[in-house]
């Protein structure tokens, strides 16, 4: 699972990406929250490691709440 979501009324983005330490099964996903800043490195605010099925549920809930998929932000 890899993808990016942008907050509907704010500057924050979420990056969902596979834990690189995980092997073949990819049971865990990192979810990074950050704020892209034009001309500067992004301001990374949080990182959490969640099970893949929980990350999929969170992704779907955020889409329903108005977050939208975007191209990579950092």
mmCIF file of the N, C-alpha and C atoms, coordinates in Angstrom:
data_MODEL
# 
_entry.id   MODEL 
# 
loop_
_atom_site.group_PDB 
_atom_site.id 
_atom_site.type_symbol 
_atom_site.label_atom_id 
_atom_site.label_alt_id 
_atom_site.label_comp_id 
_atom_site.label_asym_id 
_atom_site.label_entity_id 
_atom_site.label_seq_id 
_atom_site.pdbx_PDB_ins_code 
_atom_site.Cartn_x 
_atom_site.Cartn_y 
_atom_site.Cartn_z 
_atom_site.occupancy 
_atom_site.B_iso_or_equiv 
_atom_site.pdbx_formal_charge 
_atom_site.auth_seq_id 
_atom_site.auth_comp_id 
_atom_site.auth_asym_id 
_atom_site.auth_atom_id 
_atom_site.pdbx_PDB_model_num 
ATOM 1   N N  . UNK A 1 1  ? 0.851   -1.181  0.000  1.00 0.00 ? 1  UNK A N  1 
ATOM 2   C CA . UNK A 1 1  ? 0.000   0.000   0.000  1.00 0.00 ? 1  UNK A CA 1 
ATOM 3   C C  . UNK A 1 1  ? 0.887   1.231   0.000  1.00 0.00 ? 1  UNK A C  1 
ATOM 4   N N  . UNK A 1 2  ? 0.781   2.037   -1.028 1.00 0.00 ? 2  UNK A N  1 
ATOM 5   C CA . UNK A 1 2  ? 1.503   3.302   -1.124 1.00 0.00 ? 2  UNK A CA 1 
ATOM 6   C C  . UNK A 1 2  ? 0.551   4.346   -1.687 1.00 0.00 ? 2  UNK A C  1 
ATOM 7   N N  . UNK A 1 3  ? 0.524   5.515   -1.062 1.00 0.00 ? 3  UNK A N  1 
ATOM 8   C CA . UNK A 1 3  ? -0.324  6.574   -1.573 1.00 0.00 ? 3  UNK A CA 1 
ATOM 9   C C  . UNK A 1 3  ? -0.274  7.810   -0.695 1.00 0.00 ? 3  UNK A C  1 
ATOM 10  N N  . UNK A 1 4  ? -0.841  8.877   -1.230 1.00 0.00 ? 4  UNK A N  1 
ATOM 11  C CA . UNK A 1 4  ? -0.843  10.183  -0.572 1.00 0.00 ? 4  UNK A CA 1 
ATOM 12  C C  . UNK A 1 4  ? -2.265  10.723  -0.528 1.00 0.00 ? 4  UNK A C  1 
ATOM 13  N N  . UNK A 1 5  ? -2.607  11.375  0.585  1.00 0.00 ? 5  UNK A N  1 
ATOM 14  C CA . UNK A 1 5  ? -3.892  12.062  0.709  1.00 0.00 ? 5  UNK A CA 1 
ATOM 15  C C  . UNK A 1 5  ? -3.652  13.481  1.192  1.00 0.00 ? 5  UNK A C  1 
ATOM 16  N N  . UNK A 1 6  ? -4.487  14.399  0.714  1.00 0.00 ? 6  UNK A N  1 
ATOM 17  C CA . UNK A 1 6  ? -4.391  15.802  1.139  1.00 0.00 ? 6  UNK A CA 1 
ATOM 18  C C  . UNK A 1 6  ? -5.633  16.185  1.920  1.00 0.00 ? 6  UNK A C  1 
ATOM 19  N N  . UNK A 1 7  ? -5.432  16.894  3.013  1.00 0.00 ? 7  UNK A N  1 
ATOM 20  C CA . UNK A 1 7  ? -6.504  17.390  3.863  1.00 0.00 ? 7  UNK A CA 1 
ATOM 21  C C  . UNK A 1 7  ? -7.384  18.344  3.063  1.00 0.00 ? 7  UNK A C  1 
ATOM 22  N N  . UNK A 1 8  ? -8.726  18.229  3.204  1.00 0.00 ? 8  UNK A N  1 
ATOM 23  C CA . UNK A 1 8  ? -9.602  19.063  2.375  1.00 0.00 ? 8  UNK A CA 1 
ATOM 24  C C  . UNK A 1 8  ? -9.498  20.562  2.652  1.00 0.00 ? 8  UNK A C  1 
ATOM 25  N N  . UNK A 1 9  ? -9.362  20.964  3.890  1.00 0.00 ? 9  UNK A N  1 
ATOM 26  C CA . UNK A 1 9  ? -9.346  22.397  4.228  1.00 0.00 ? 9  UNK A CA 1 
ATOM 27  C C  . UNK A 1 9  ? -8.123  22.746  5.055  1.00 0.00 ? 9  UNK A C  1 
ATOM 28  N N  . UNK A 1 10 ? -6.989  22.253  4.645  1.00 0.00 ? 10 UNK A N  1 
ATOM 29  C CA . UNK A 1 10 ? -5.795  22.536  5.420  1.00 0.00 ? 10 UNK A CA 1 
ATOM 30  C C  . UNK A 1 10 ? -4.538  22.135  4.671  1.00 0.00 ? 10 UNK A C  1 
ATOM 31  N N  . UNK A 1 11 ? -3.392  22.367  5.291  1.00 0.00 ? 11 UNK A N  1 
ATOM 32  C CA . UNK A 1 11 ? -2.123  22.150  4.609  1.00 0.00 ? 11 UNK A CA 1 
ATOM 33  C C  . UNK A 1 11 ? -1.572  20.730  4.720  1.00 0.00 ? 11 UNK A C  1 
ATOM 34  N N  . UNK A 1 12 ? -2.175  19.896  5.546  1.00 0.00 ? 12 UNK A N  1 
ATOM 35  C CA . UNK A 1 12 ? -1.574  18.601  5.853  1.00 0.00 ? 12 UNK A CA 1 
ATOM 36  C C  . UNK A 1 12 ? -1.796  17.544  4.779  1.00 0.00 ? 12 UNK A C  1 
ATOM 37  N N  . UNK A 1 13 ? -0.802  16.676  4.680  1.00 0.00 ? 13 UNK A N  1 
ATOM 38  C CA . UNK A 1 13 ? -0.868  15.509  3.798  1.00 0.00 ? 13 UNK A CA 1 
ATOM 39  C C  . UNK A 1 13 ? -0.517  14.276  4.611  1.00 0.00 ? 13 UNK A C  1 
ATOM 40  N N  . UNK A 1 14 ? -1.040  13.155  4.175  1.00 0.00 ? 14 UNK A N  1 
ATOM 41  C CA . UNK A 1 14 ? -0.680  11.872  4.755  1.00 0.00 ? 14 UNK A CA 1 
ATOM 42  C C  . UNK A 1 14 ? -0.023  11.032  3.680  1.00 0.00 ? 14 UNK A C  1 
ATOM 43  N N  . UNK A 1 15 ? 1.046   10.375  4.063  1.00 0.00 ? 15 UNK A N  1 
ATOM 44  C CA . UNK A 1 15 ? 1.723   9.446   3.165  1.00 0.00 ? 15 UNK A CA 1 
ATOM 45  C C  . UNK A 1 15 ? 1.600   8.041   3.760  1.00 0.00 ? 15 UNK A C  1 
ATOM 46  N N  . UNK A 1 16 ? 0.997   7.153   3.021  1.00 0.00 ? 16 UNK A N  1 
ATOM 47  C CA . UNK A 1 16 ? 0.879   5.756   3.411  1.00 0.00 ? 16 UNK A CA 1 
ATOM 48  C C  . UNK A 1 16 ? 1.944   4.992   2.626  1.00 0.00 ? 16 UNK A C  1 
ATOM 49  N N  . UNK A 1 17 ? 2.838   4.318   3.336  1.00 0.00 ? 17 UNK A N  1 
ATOM 50  C CA . UNK A 1 17 ? 3.873   3.560   2.636  1.00 0.00 ? 17 UNK A CA 1 
ATOM 51  C C  . UNK A 1 17 ? 4.313   2.357   3.454  1.00 0.00 ? 17 UNK A C  1 
ATOM 52  N N  . UNK A 1 18 ? 4.753   1.357   2.712  1.00 0.00 ? 18 UNK A N  1 
ATOM 53  C CA . UNK A 1 18 ? 5.143   0.087   3.300  1.00 0.00 ? 18 UNK A CA 1 
ATOM 54  C C  . UNK A 1 18 ? 6.352   0.256   4.218  1.00 0.00 ? 18 UNK A C  1 
ATOM 55  N N  . UNK A 1 19 ? 6.351   -0.479  5.314  1.00 0.00 ? 19 UNK A N  1 
ATOM 56  C CA . UNK A 1 19 ? 7.509   -0.515  6.206  1.00 0.00 ? 19 UNK A CA 1 
ATOM 57  C C  . UNK A 1 19 ? 8.636   -1.226  5.462  1.00 0.00 ? 19 UNK A C  1 
ATOM 58  N N  . UNK A 1 20 ? 9.744   -0.553  5.173  1.00 0.00 ? 20 UNK A N  1 
ATOM 59  C CA . UNK A 1 20 ? 10.802  -1.173  4.382  1.00 0.00 ? 20 UNK A CA 1 
ATOM 60  C C  . UNK A 1 20 ? 11.480  -2.347  5.072  1.00 0.00 ? 20 UNK A C  1 
ATOM 61  N N  . UNK A 1 21 ? 11.343  -2.456  6.378  1.00 0.00 ? 21 UNK A N  1 
ATOM 62  C CA . UNK A 1 21 ? 11.937  -3.565  7.120  1.00 0.00 ? 21 UNK A CA 1 
ATOM 63  C C  . UNK A 1 21 ? 11.102  -4.834  6.945  1.00 0.00 ? 21 UNK A C  1 
ATOM 64  N N  . UNK A 1 22 ? 9.822   -4.655  6.678  1.00 0.00 ? 22 UNK A N  1 
ATOM 65  C CA . UNK A 1 22 ? 8.933   -5.802  6.489  1.00 0.00 ? 22 UNK A CA 1 
ATOM 66  C C  . UNK A 1 22 ? 9.352   -6.597  5.266  1.00 0.00 ? 22 UNK A C  1 
ATOM 67  N N  . UNK A 1 23 ? 9.192   -7.870  5.359  1.00 0.00 ? 23 UNK A N  1 
ATOM 68  C CA . UNK A 1 23 ? 9.558   -8.730  4.240  1.00 0.00 ? 23 UNK A CA 1 
ATOM 69  C C  . UNK A 1 23 ? 8.389   -8.879  3.269  1.00 0.00 ? 23 UNK A C  1 
ATOM 70  N N  . UNK A 1 24 ? 8.319   -9.971  2.651  1.00 0.00 ? 24 UNK A N  1 
ATOM 71  C CA . UNK A 1 24 ? 7.351   -10.284 1.602  1.00 0.00 ? 24 UNK A CA 1 
ATOM 72  C C  . UNK A 1 24 ? 5.898   -9.971  1.961  1.00 0.00 ? 24 UNK A C  1 
ATOM 73  N N  . UNK A 1 25 ? 5.490   -10.216 3.168  1.00 0.00 ? 25 UNK A N  1 
ATOM 74  C CA . UNK A 1 25 ? 4.065   -10.154 3.542  1.00 0.00 ? 25 UNK A CA 1 
ATOM 75  C C  . UNK A 1 25 ? 3.534   -8.736  3.705  1.00 0.00 ? 25 UNK A C  1 
ATOM 76  N N  . UNK A 1 26 ? 4.369   -7.777  3.980  1.00 0.00 ? 26 UNK A N  1 
ATOM 77  C CA . UNK A 1 26 ? 3.941   -6.373  4.117  1.00 0.00 ? 26 UNK A CA 1 
ATOM 78  C C  . UNK A 1 26 ? 2.749   -6.252  5.052  1.00 0.00 ? 26 UNK A C  1 
ATOM 79  N N  . UNK A 1 27 ? 2.943   -6.634  6.291  1.00 0.00 ? 27 UNK A N  1 
ATOM 80  C CA . UNK A 1 27 ? 1.858   -6.589  7.276  1.00 0.00 ? 27 UNK A CA 1 
ATOM 81  C C  . UNK A 1 27 ? 1.688   -5.215  7.910  1.00 0.00 ? 27 UNK A C  1 
ATOM 82  N N  . UNK A 1 28 ? 2.708   -4.390  7.822  1.00 0.00 ? 28 UNK A N  1 
ATOM 83  C CA . UNK A 1 28 ? 2.652   -3.078  8.460  1.00 0.00 ? 28 UNK A CA 1 
ATOM 84  C C  . UNK A 1 28 ? 2.898   -1.962  7.451  1.00 0.00 ? 28 UNK A C  1 
ATOM 85  N N  . UNK A 1 29 ? 2.289   -0.822  7.734  1.00 0.00 ? 29 UNK A N  1 
ATOM 86  C CA . UNK A 1 29 ? 2.382   0.358   6.879  1.00 0.00 ? 29 UNK A CA 1 
ATOM 87  C C  . UNK A 1 29 ? 2.714   1.551   7.770  1.00 0.00 ? 29 UNK A C  1 
ATOM 88  N N  . UNK A 1 30 ? 3.573   2.432   7.289  1.00 0.00 ? 30 UNK A N  1 
ATOM 89  C CA . UNK A 1 30 ? 3.803   3.710   7.965  1.00 0.00 ? 30 UNK A CA 1 
ATOM 90  C C  . UNK A 1 30 ? 2.804   4.725   7.419  1.00 0.00 ? 30 UNK A C  1 
ATOM 91  N N  . UNK A 1 31 ? 2.305   5.558   8.306  1.00 0.00 ? 31 UNK A N  1 
ATOM 92  C CA . UNK A 1 31 ? 1.469   6.686   7.911  1.00 0.00 ? 31 UNK A CA 1 
ATOM 93  C C  . UNK A 1 31 ? 2.168   7.936   8.444  1.00 0.00 ? 31 UNK A C  1 
ATOM 94  N N  . UNK A 1 32 ? 2.718   8.720   7.520  1.00 0.00 ? 32 UNK A N  1 
ATOM 95  C CA . UNK A 1 32 ? 3.419   9.960   7.867  1.00 0.00 ? 32 UNK A CA 1 
ATOM 96  C C  . UNK A 1 32 ? 2.472   11.130  7.650  1.00 0.00 ? 32 UNK A C  1 
ATOM 97  N N  . UNK A 1 33 ? 2.451   12.044  8.609  1.00 0.00 ? 33 UNK A N  1 
ATOM 98  C CA . UNK A 1 33 ? 1.673   13.272  8.467  1.00 0.00 ? 33 UNK A CA 1 
ATOM 99  C C  . UNK A 1 33 ? 2.651   14.427  8.352  1.00 0.00 ? 33 UNK A C  1 
ATOM 100 N N  . UNK A 1 34 ? 2.447   15.267  7.354  1.00 0.00 ? 34 UNK A N  1 
ATOM 101 C CA . UNK A 1 34 ? 3.345   16.387  7.164  1.00 0.00 ? 34 UNK A CA 1 
ATOM 102 C C  . UNK A 1 34 ? 2.691   17.519  6.402  1.00 0.00 ? 34 UNK A C  1 
ATOM 103 N N  . UNK A 1 35 ? 3.417   18.614  6.368  1.00 0.00 ? 35 UNK A N  1 
ATOM 104 C CA . UNK A 1 35 ? 2.948   19.808  5.663  1.00 0.00 ? 35 UNK A CA 1 
ATOM 105 C C  . UNK A 1 35 ? 3.972   20.190  4.600  1.00 0.00 ? 35 UNK A C  1 
ATOM 106 N N  . UNK A 1 36 ? 3.595   20.048  3.326  1.00 0.00 ? 36 UNK A N  1 
ATOM 107 C CA . UNK A 1 36 ? 4.520   20.479  2.278  1.00 0.00 ? 36 UNK A CA 1 
ATOM 108 C C  . UNK A 1 36 ? 4.707   21.994  2.326  1.00 0.00 ? 36 UNK A C  1 
ATOM 109 N N  . UNK A 1 37 ? 5.947   22.430  2.180  1.00 0.00 ? 37 UNK A N  1 
ATOM 110 C CA . UNK A 1 37 ? 6.253   23.862  2.190  1.00 0.00 ? 37 UNK A CA 1 
ATOM 111 C C  . UNK A 1 37 ? 7.013   24.160  0.903  1.00 0.00 ? 37 UNK A C  1 
ATOM 112 N N  . UNK A 1 38 ? 6.434   25.004  0.073  1.00 0.00 ? 38 UNK A N  1 
ATOM 113 C CA . UNK A 1 38 ? 7.021   25.298  -1.230 1.00 0.00 ? 38 UNK A CA 1 
ATOM 114 C C  . UNK A 1 38 ? 8.432   25.853  -1.081 1.00 0.00 ? 38 UNK A C  1 
ATOM 115 N N  . UNK A 1 39 ? 9.361   25.250  -1.818 1.00 0.00 ? 39 UNK A N  1 
ATOM 116 C CA . UNK A 1 39 ? 10.741  25.711  -1.809 1.00 0.00 ? 39 UNK A CA 1 
ATOM 117 C C  . UNK A 1 39 ? 11.547  25.253  -0.612 1.00 0.00 ? 39 UNK A C  1 
ATOM 118 N N  . UNK A 1 40 ? 10.963  24.465  0.264  1.00 0.00 ? 40 UNK A N  1 
ATOM 119 C CA . UNK A 1 40 ? 11.644  23.983  1.467  1.00 0.00 ? 40 UNK A CA 1 
ATOM 120 C C  . UNK A 1 40 ? 11.302  22.517  1.679  1.00 0.00 ? 40 UNK A C  1 
ATOM 121 N N  . UNK A 1 41 ? 12.085  21.835  2.517  1.00 0.00 ? 41 UNK A N  1 
ATOM 122 C CA . UNK A 1 41 ? 11.698  20.468  2.873  1.00 0.00 ? 41 UNK A CA 1 
ATOM 123 C C  . UNK A 1 41 ? 10.363  20.470  3.622  1.00 0.00 ? 41 UNK A C  1 
ATOM 124 N N  . UNK A 1 42 ? 9.613   19.417  3.470  1.00 0.00 ? 42 UNK A N  1 
ATOM 125 C CA . UNK A 1 42 ? 8.326   19.310  4.153  1.00 0.00 ? 42 UNK A CA 1 
ATOM 126 C C  . UNK A 1 42 ? 8.526   19.287  5.674  1.00 0.00 ? 42 UNK A C  1 
ATOM 127 N N  . UNK A 1 43 ? 7.527   19.784  6.380  1.00 0.00 ? 43 UNK A N  1 
ATOM 128 C CA . UNK A 1 43 ? 7.521   19.743  7.834  1.00 0.00 ? 43 UNK A CA 1 
ATOM 129 C C  . UNK A 1 43 ? 6.823   18.451  8.247  1.00 0.00 ? 43 UNK A C  1 
ATOM 130 N N  . UNK A 1 44 ? 7.613   17.434  8.615  1.00 0.00 ? 44 UNK A N  1 
ATOM 131 C CA . UNK A 1 44 ? 7.034   16.164  9.038  1.00 0.00 ? 44 UNK A CA 1 
ATOM 132 C C  . UNK A 1 44 ? 6.601   16.275  10.492 1.00 0.00 ? 44 UNK A C  1 
ATOM 133 N N  . UNK A 1 45 ? 5.350   15.922  10.753 1.00 0.00 ? 45 UNK A N  1 
ATOM 134 C CA . UNK A 1 45 ? 4.771   16.118  12.078 1.00 0.00 ? 45 UNK A CA 1 
ATOM 135 C C  . UNK A 1 45 ? 4.669   14.825  12.876 1.00 0.00 ? 45 UNK A C  1 
ATOM 136 N N  . UNK A 1 46 ? 4.207   13.751  12.253 1.00 0.00 ? 46 UNK A N  1 
ATOM 137 C CA . UNK A 1 46 ? 4.063   12.488  12.962 1.00 0.00 ? 46 UNK A CA 1 
ATOM 138 C C  . UNK A 1 46 ? 4.324   11.323  12.021 1.00 0.00 ? 46 UNK A C  1 
ATOM 139 N N  . UNK A 1 47 ? 4.614   10.184  12.623 1.00 0.00 ? 47 UNK A N  1 
ATOM 140 C CA . UNK A 1 47 ? 4.711   8.914   11.894 1.00 0.00 ? 47 UNK A CA 1 
ATOM 141 C C  . UNK A 1 47 ? 4.144   7.850   12.816 1.00 0.00 ? 47 UNK A C  1 
ATOM 142 N N  . UNK A 1 48 ? 3.264   7.025   12.246 1.00 0.00 ? 48 UNK A N  1 
ATOM 143 C CA . UNK A 1 48 ? 2.769   5.893   13.013 1.00 0.00 ? 48 UNK A CA 1 
ATOM 144 C C  . UNK A 1 48 ? 2.875   4.637   12.167 1.00 0.00 ? 48 UNK A C  1 
ATOM 145 N N  . UNK A 1 49 ? 3.048   3.529   12.837 1.00 0.00 ? 49 UNK A N  1 
ATOM 146 C CA . UNK A 1 49 ? 3.159   2.231   12.169 1.00 0.00 ? 49 UNK A CA 1 
ATOM 147 C C  . UNK A 1 49 ? 1.907   1.437   12.520 1.00 0.00 ? 49 UNK A C  1 
ATOM 148 N N  . UNK A 1 50 ? 1.134   1.082   11.509 1.00 0.00 ? 50 UNK A N  1 
ATOM 149 C CA . UNK A 1 50 ? -0.134  0.389   11.733 1.00 0.00 ? 50 UNK A CA 1 
ATOM 150 C C  . UNK A 1 50 ? -0.190  -0.867  10.867 1.00 0.00 ? 50 UNK A C  1 
ATOM 151 N N  . UNK A 1 51 ? -1.044  -1.797  11.273 1.00 0.00 ? 51 UNK A N  1 
ATOM 152 C CA . UNK A 1 51 ? -1.246  -2.980  10.460 1.00 0.00 ? 51 UNK A CA 1 
ATOM 153 C C  . UNK A 1 51 ? -1.886  -2.572  9.137  1.00 0.00 ? 51 UNK A C  1 
ATOM 154 N N  . UNK A 1 52 ? -1.562  -3.317  8.094  1.00 0.00 ? 52 UNK A N  1 
ATOM 155 C CA . UNK A 1 52 ? -2.020  -2.966  6.753  1.00 0.00 ? 52 UNK A CA 1 
ATOM 156 C C  . UNK A 1 52 ? -3.538  -2.854  6.672  1.00 0.00 ? 52 UNK A C  1 
ATOM 157 N N  . UNK A 1 53 ? -4.270  -3.790  7.268  1.00 0.00 ? 53 UNK A N  1 
ATOM 158 C CA . UNK A 1 53 ? -5.730  -3.733  7.180  1.00 0.00 ? 53 UNK A CA 1 
ATOM 159 C C  . UNK A 1 53 ? -6.284  -2.499  7.875  1.00 0.00 ? 53 UNK A C  1 
ATOM 160 N N  . UNK A 1 54 ? -5.651  -2.068  8.964  1.00 0.00 ? 54 UNK A N  1 
ATOM 161 C CA . UNK A 1 54 ? -6.073  -0.843  9.644  1.00 0.00 ? 54 UNK A CA 1 
ATOM 162 C C  . UNK A 1 54 ? -5.777  0.382   8.771  1.00 0.00 ? 54 UNK A C  1 
ATOM 163 N N  . UNK A 1 55 ? -4.655  0.371   8.074  1.00 0.00 ? 55 UNK A N  1 
ATOM 164 C CA . UNK A 1 55 ? -4.302  1.486   7.180  1.00 0.00 ? 55 UNK A CA 1 
ATOM 165 C C  . UNK A 1 55 ? -5.315  1.607   6.042  1.00 0.00 ? 55 UNK A C  1 
ATOM 166 N N  . UNK A 1 56 ? -5.757  0.472   5.503  1.00 0.00 ? 56 UNK A N  1 
ATOM 167 C CA . UNK A 1 56 ? -6.758  0.488   4.426  1.00 0.00 ? 56 UNK A CA 1 
ATOM 168 C C  . UNK A 1 56 ? -8.068  1.075   4.947  1.00 0.00 ? 56 UNK A C  1 
ATOM 169 N N  . UNK A 1 57 ? -8.476  0.682   6.142  1.00 0.00 ? 57 UNK A N  1 
ATOM 170 C CA . UNK A 1 57 ? -9.705  1.232   6.745  1.00 0.00 ? 57 UNK A CA 1 
ATOM 171 C C  . UNK A 1 57 ? -9.584  2.735   6.955  1.00 0.00 ? 57 UNK A C  1 
ATOM 172 N N  . UNK A 1 58 ? -8.422  3.168   7.451  1.00 0.00 ? 58 UNK A N  1 
ATOM 173 C CA . UNK A 1 58 ? -8.201  4.599   7.680  1.00 0.00 ? 58 UNK A CA 1 
ATOM 174 C C  . UNK A 1 58 ? -8.243  5.368   6.368  1.00 0.00 ? 58 UNK A C  1 
ATOM 175 N N  . UNK A 1 59 ? -7.606  4.830   5.314  1.00 0.00 ? 59 UNK A N  1 
ATOM 176 C CA . UNK A 1 59 ? -7.608  5.461   3.990  1.00 0.00 ? 59 UNK A CA 1 
ATOM 177 C C  . UNK A 1 59 ? -9.044  5.674   3.508  1.00 0.00 ? 59 UNK A C  1 
ATOM 178 N N  . UNK A 1 60 ? -9.848  4.611   3.566  1.00 0.00 ? 60 UNK A N  1 
ATOM 179 C CA . UNK A 1 60 ? -11.235 4.693   3.098  1.00 0.00 ? 60 UNK A CA 1 
ATOM 180 C C  . UNK A 1 60 ? -12.046 5.701   3.901  1.00 0.00 ? 60 UNK A C  1 
ATOM 181 N N  . UNK A 1 61 ? -11.848 5.728   5.216  1.00 0.00 ? 61 UNK A N  1 
ATOM 182 C CA . UNK A 1 61 ? -12.568 6.684   6.064  1.00 0.00 ? 61 UNK A CA 1 
ATOM 183 C C  . UNK A 1 61 ? -12.166 8.122   5.730  1.00 0.00 ? 61 UNK A C  1 
ATOM 184 N N  . UNK A 1 62 ? -10.890 8.354   5.470  1.00 0.00 ? 62 UNK A N  1 
ATOM 185 C CA . UNK A 1 62 ? -10.426 9.700   5.128  1.00 0.00 ? 62 UNK A CA 1 
ATOM 186 C C  . UNK A 1 62 ? -10.989 10.153  3.786  1.00 0.00 ? 62 UNK A C  1 
ATOM 187 N N  . UNK A 1 63 ? -11.051 9.256   2.809  1.00 0.00 ? 63 UNK A N  1 
ATOM 188 C CA . UNK A 1 63 ? -11.647 9.587   1.512  1.00 0.00 ? 63 UNK A CA 1 
ATOM 189 C C  . UNK A 1 63 ? -13.111 10.007  1.702  1.00 0.00 ? 63 UNK A C  1 
ATOM 190 N N  . UNK A 1 64 ? -13.843 9.273   2.519  1.00 0.00 ? 64 UNK A N  1 
ATOM 191 C CA . UNK A 1 64 ? -15.244 9.627   2.793  1.00 0.00 ? 64 UNK A CA 1 
ATOM 192 C C  . UNK A 1 64 ? -15.360 10.971  3.497  1.00 0.00 ? 64 UNK A C  1 
ATOM 193 N N  . UNK A 1 65 ? -14.343 11.327  4.282  1.00 0.00 ? 65 UNK A N  1 
ATOM 194 C CA . UNK A 1 65 ? -14.350 12.592  5.020  1.00 0.00 ? 65 UNK A CA 1 
ATOM 195 C C  . UNK A 1 65 ? -13.878 13.771  4.163  1.00 0.00 ? 65 UNK A C  1 
ATOM 196 N N  . UNK A 1 66 ? -13.521 13.516  2.896  1.00 0.00 ? 66 UNK A N  1 
ATOM 197 C CA . UNK A 1 66 ? -13.167 14.616  2.008  1.00 0.00 ? 66 UNK A CA 1 
ATOM 198 C C  . UNK A 1 66 ? -11.695 14.731  1.642  1.00 0.00 ? 66 UNK A C  1 
ATOM 199 N N  . UNK A 1 67 ? -10.838 13.920  2.241  1.00 0.00 ? 67 UNK A N  1 
ATOM 200 C CA . UNK A 1 67 ? -9.436  13.943  1.839  1.00 0.00 ? 67 UNK A CA 1 
ATOM 201 C C  . UNK A 1 67 ? -9.358  13.458  0.403  1.00 0.00 ? 67 UNK A C  1 
ATOM 202 N N  . UNK A 1 68 ? -8.374  13.955  -0.355 1.00 0.00 ? 68 UNK A N  1 
ATOM 203 C CA . UNK A 1 68 ? -8.287  13.552  -1.751 1.00 0.00 ? 68 UNK A CA 1 
ATOM 204 C C  . UNK A 1 68 ? -6.889  13.027  -2.082 1.00 0.00 ? 68 UNK A C  1 
ATOM 205 N N  . UNK A 1 69 ? -6.822  12.023  -2.943 1.00 0.00 ? 69 UNK A N  1 
ATOM 206 C CA . UNK A 1 69 ? -5.518  11.504  -3.368 1.00 0.00 ? 69 UNK A CA 1 
ATOM 207 C C  . UNK A 1 69 ? -4.747  12.564  -4.152 1.00 0.00 ? 69 UNK A C  1 
ATOM 208 N N  . UNK A 1 70 ? -3.453  12.627  -3.917 1.00 0.00 ? 70 UNK A N  1 
ATOM 209 C CA . UNK A 1 70 ? -2.582  13.589  -4.607 1.00 0.00 ? 70 UNK A CA 1 
ATOM 210 C C  . UNK A 1 70 ? -1.273  12.891  -5.006 1.00 0.00 ? 70 UNK A C  1 
ATOM 211 N N  . UNK A 1 71 ? -0.532  13.556  -5.852 1.00 0.00 ? 71 UNK A N  1 
ATOM 212 C CA . UNK A 1 71 ? 0.807   13.094  -6.228 1.00 0.00 ? 71 UNK A CA 1 
ATOM 213 C C  . UNK A 1 71 ? 1.732   13.203  -5.009 1.00 0.00 ? 71 UNK A C  1 
ATOM 214 N N  . UNK A 1 72 ? 2.857   12.512  -5.011 1.00 0.00 ? 72 UNK A N  1 
ATOM 215 C CA . UNK A 1 72 ? 3.799   12.635  -3.889 1.00 0.00 ? 72 UNK A CA 1 
ATOM 216 C C  . UNK A 1 72 ? 4.135   14.095  -3.577 1.00 0.00 ? 72 UNK A C  1 
ATOM 217 N N  . UNK A 1 73 ? 4.166   14.417  -2.297 1.00 0.00 ? 73 UNK A N  1 
ATOM 218 C CA . UNK A 1 73 ? 4.339   15.799  -1.844 1.00 0.00 ? 73 UNK A CA 1 
ATOM 219 C C  . UNK A 1 73 ? 5.741   16.090  -1.286 1.00 0.00 ? 73 UNK A C  1 
ATOM 220 N N  . UNK A 1 74 ? 6.484   15.060  -0.986 1.00 0.00 ? 74 UNK A N  1 
ATOM 221 C CA . UNK A 1 74 ? 7.862   15.237  -0.541 1.00 0.00 ? 74 UNK A CA 1 
ATOM 222 C C  . UNK A 1 74 ? 8.658   14.002  -0.827 1.00 0.00 ? 74 UNK A C  1 
# 
